[in-house]
Amino acid sequence: MMRVYGCKISYYTGKLETYLRYRSISYENLPTVGNEHKLRTGIGVVQMPVVELDDGRWLTDTTPILAWLESEQSAPSIYPENPMLKFAANLIEDYADEWLWRPAMHYRWSYRADRNYAAQALYDDLIANNRSMPRLIAIQILKSRQFNGFVRGDGVTTKTREHVEQTYLTALDLLQAIFERRRFVLGDTPTNADFALMGPMLRHFGQDPTPAEIMRNRAPAVYEWVARMWNVKPDAKRLKPITTIDQVLANLLVEISKTHLSQLRQNAQAYSKNLTRYDQTIQDCLYVQVPTSRYRVWCLEELQHAWAALDDNTQAKLRQYLSPLEASVLWDGNSIMPSYYDTEKTAPFNRAINVFGRGVPPHH
Ligand SMILES: N[C@@H](CCC(=O)N[C@@H](CS)C(=O)NCC(=O)O)C(=O)O
């Protein structure tokens, strides 16, 4: 029995829970609030999720958590065997983790119905039994912390709002086209690309009233896939992955290059210049003074290492499917200062850091 500290509407906790259900690993949900001291001592950060094992070990960050749990399995892996598809799956995982986060927070905290629902859910889950604070005040604090930190503090303004929403709509359209052809992103069995996409798609876009309504109307195959993922178990009869990158997958990889890989490069350049905030331009949309993330420099390093491990032939094939201008950061990232994060390579058991500041992006 593992203990999962998080909450029931959390992005990354949803990703982890989907995986734990798939592997029939039993777990207990516990709140982060009230357990902050334990979490900081155990793993170094308060974030969702943090996992505590029965033997006293602590883990965090869903990408290395899933990788470690898979390494303990004898069953067929969630990582594709084909090196080209394996890299594509890792890239989709990082896009789901680190790019779709901004629209997910925007829809949740910018729209009234969504923020009322989310603040009430966070209050019930985290605060009601752990803090003696009047309900209305706690709810007001939650709304302004999340909106000022993760929406306004992450560059979402009247000028960028349309692009933020377009990024969600584009993800829906690209995934709809994939799920009209097959059950999962890379074939008829789920991979880490599917588990990661459940982060934004399950507890945010599929559940918050405004983006859920959009998903049902615009991308019903994505809505169906969310439920399918929640219910999927390993099935030895269904193990046929796709063997090459087809047009619908290539379209997704181009979008990822132009959004997430561009973001990773600009973030790493800002980090190299010691900036805590920087202006980010994605698809001609200017995001003014977004927070720099050391954690995301490490995400880029992980992708660069995975790229470097591919043979020449696979790299050449993959390049055809990525947008070269932005994707070149994968093979040409020399001017970037190292993150020096997890240098001992013990993630998910390492001393962790938050994605931003001490949890929320620092004040302007
Ligand atoms: N990279 C981590 C990220 C975990 C994370 O950033 N969780 C967010 C929200 S679900 C969080 O706890 N943020 C800190 C806060 O809100 O104080 C993962 O993959 O699990």
The ligand as a Tripos MOL2 file, in Angstrom:
@<TRIPOS>MOLECULE
LIG
   20    19     1     0     0
SMALL
NO_CHARGES

@<TRIPOS>ATOM
      1 N1          6.8980   17.6870  -11.9690 N.3       1 LIG1
      2 C1          5.9380   17.2620  -10.9790 C.3       1 LIG1
      3 C2          5.0680   18.3850  -10.6580 C.3       1 LIG1
      4 C3          4.1800   18.3040   -9.4700 C.3       1 LIG1
      5 C4          3.5140   19.6730   -9.3610 C.2       1 LIG1
      6 O1          4.0790   20.6700   -9.8050 O.2       1 LIG1
      7 N2          2.3120   19.7370   -8.7930 N.am      1 LIG1
      8 C5          1.6530   21.0220   -8.6570 C.3       1 LIG1
      9 C6          0.1540   20.9760   -8.7930 C.3       1 LIG1
     10 S1         -0.6940   19.4990   -9.1860 S.3       1 LIG1
     11 C7          1.9370   21.5430   -7.2880 C.2       1 LIG1
     12 O2          1.8550   20.8250   -6.3180 O.2       1 LIG1
     13 N3          2.3240   22.8270   -7.2250 N.am      1 LIG1
     14 C8          2.7140   23.4580   -5.9990 C.3       1 LIG1
     15 C9          1.6640   24.3200   -5.3610 C.2       1 LIG1
     16 O3          0.5700   24.5240   -5.8960 O.co2     1 LIG1
     17 O4          1.9790   24.7870   -4.2420 O.co2     1 LIG1
     18 C10         5.2450   15.9860  -11.4210 C.2       1 LIG1
     19 O5          5.4190   15.5250  -12.5420 O.co2     1 LIG1
     20 O6          4.5870   15.3830  -10.5800 O.co2     1 LIG1
@<TRIPOS>BOND
     1     1     2 1
     2     2     3 1
     3     2    18 1
     4     3     4 1
     5     4     5 1
     6     5     6 2
     7     5     7 1
     8     7     8 1
     9     8     9 1
    10     8    11 1
    11     9    10 1
    12    11    12 2
    13    11    13 1
    14    13    14 1
    15    14    15 1
    16    15    16 2
    17    15    17 1
    18    18    19 2
    19    18    20 1
@<TRIPOS>SUBSTRUCTURE
     1 LIG1         1 GROUP 0 **** ****
